[in-house]
């Protein structure tokens, strides 16, 4: 009886879609390429854009975020600093909302438009339909960042700073250090840090 039960459970797991179990996987690591996604993503400002179209001369900063996560809200001043720092160093930036399970509520497109305006976003705030980009990147938290150089290689991923739980008391701004090293042609150190925040709300 027990053997039959285990065999049945194994069959269910084996038949399940890969994406169901891939959310915790480290899909993208330093040295990996920016996904070649040609899809035009809906932008909260009304204009569509692609990841490639958002790149600038020194690379691209991708941030996974949302409207309501307490970690996102308390880190908004840090997000603005990152936005300004990226722009000043000729690095493109996009903010991506992958909370597909809340798309009919707090993370709807209309709510995103309002949030982007309230926060004064100067970079695209994009809808990730069905969390496809989050799955490609292996992104699991908000906020979580991925920095790519001008050769489309990932050079840093993780948290923006060393104290996302209390960003007013941070000592290291990881994303600024990573941009500085990347632009100077030096090796980024650290290449990865642990992102801390709310889980991305994928649709079941």
N, C-alpha and C positions, 0 to 999 in steps of 0.2 A: 504493500500500500504506500509506504514512504517512498520507495523507489519510483513508483508511478507518479507521485505528487511532484518529486524533484524533476522528473523528466518533463512533466507538463509545464512547470515553472520555467525550466531552461528553454523550452520551445517558445514560450511567450516572450522572454527576453531576447532571444535570437531573432525573432520576427519583428521586434519593435523598431521604429525608425531610429536611425543613428542619432538624429538631433535630440531625441528625447533624453539620451544619456550623455550627450556631448557638452552639456552646459558647464560642467565642472572641469572639462579638459583644458589643458594648456595648448590651445591650438596655434598660437602665434608667439614666437620667441625672437629675441634680438638676432638680426641677420636675415630674418624672413622678409619676403617682398610684400609691399602694399597690395592687397587683393585687387585684381584687375576687374573692378566692378564698373561697367559702363552705364548702369541704370541711373536715370535722372531721379534724384530724390526730392520729395516735396519739402520746400523751405518755408519756415514760419513767416518770412517776409513776402511770400507770394511768388517768388522766383525759384524755379528748380535749379539744382546743381548736381554735379558729379564729384566724386572724390578727386579725380584727376583735375577737374576744372577749378577746384579749390586750392590746389598746390601753388606755392610761390617758389622763388628761385632757390631758397635754402631748404625747402621741404614742406612737410605737412604735419600738423598736430591734430589728432583725432581724439575727441573726448566723448565718452558715453555718459549721459546725464538724464535728467527728467525735470518735472515741475515741482514735485512735492517731497522728495526724500529729505529728511532733516539734515543729512550730511551734505547734500547738494546745497541746501539753503544756507547753512552756516559757512559753507566754503565759497559762496558767491563772490565775496571780495577777492578771494584767491583766483577764482575763475576769471575775473576781470583783469587781474594782474597778469595772468597767463596769456589772455587775449591780447593785451597791450604789448607784452614782451615779445610774443610771437610776431605780431605785426611790425614792431620796431626792428626785428631781426630777419625780416623778409621770409617768414615762415607762415604758410597758410594755416588756417584753423577751421574746423567744423565741430559743432556740438550735435550729438546724435541722441535722439530719444527712441529707445528700443522697448519701452514698456507697453508692449502690444496688448497685454491682458487688461490694461487700464485705458485703452484707446477710446473707449466710449464714455470715459469719465474724466478724471483729473489730468490725464495725459492725452486728451483729444487734440486734434489739430487746432481747434479754436482756442483751447486752453494754452497750447504752445505759443500761439501768436500773441496772446495777452502776456504770458510770462516773459517772452523774449523782449517785448516792448518795455515791460516794467523793469527788467534787468539791464536794459540798454545794450543788448547784444549787438555787436558790430560784425559778427561772423555768422555764417549760415547755421540755423538751428533746424535740423533735419529729422524727418519722420523715417524710421526704420521699420518698414512694413514687415510683419511676421517675424521681427527680430532677426532677419537674415544676416545683417552685418554683424550684430552681436555674436551670432553663432560662428560666422567666419573668423572673427577676431578672437573668439573665446572670451569675450567680455562678460563679466558676471556682476559687476557692481556699478553703482553711481555714487560719486564720480570715479571714473577710471580713464587714464590717458594712454595714448600710443603715439610716439613721435617717430616720424620717418624722415630720412635725409633726402637730398636731391637725387639720389640714385634709387629712391623708393624702398630703401632698406630700413627695417625697424631698428632703432638705436636705443629706445627706452620705452618701458611700459610700467604702469603701476599708479602710484599716488602722486598728486601734485606737490605735496609737502610732507614733512615728517610728523605732523600732528593734525590729521584730518578730523579727529574728534573734537579738537579745540584749536582751530586754525589761528586764532588770535595769539597763540603762544608758540607758533612754529619756530624752529631754529634753522631748518634747511628747506629751501625751495627747490625740490628735486628737479622740477620741470625747467626752471631757469638755468640751473647748473647743466642739465642735459643739452639745452639749446646752445648755451655758451660753448660747450665742448664740441658739439656737432658743427657749429658754424666755423669754429677754429680748426676743424679737421682733426680734432683729437678724439681719443677713445672716451666714450661716455662711461662714467663710473659713479654710482651703480647703474647697471643696465636695466635692472628690475627692482621694484619695491612692491610691497604688499598693498594693494588697494583696499581701502576700508570704506564701507558705505552700505547702502541698501541693495538688496538683490534686484537684478533686472527682472521685471515681471513678464515673463514669456507666457504666451497663451498655451494652455494645456492641450 
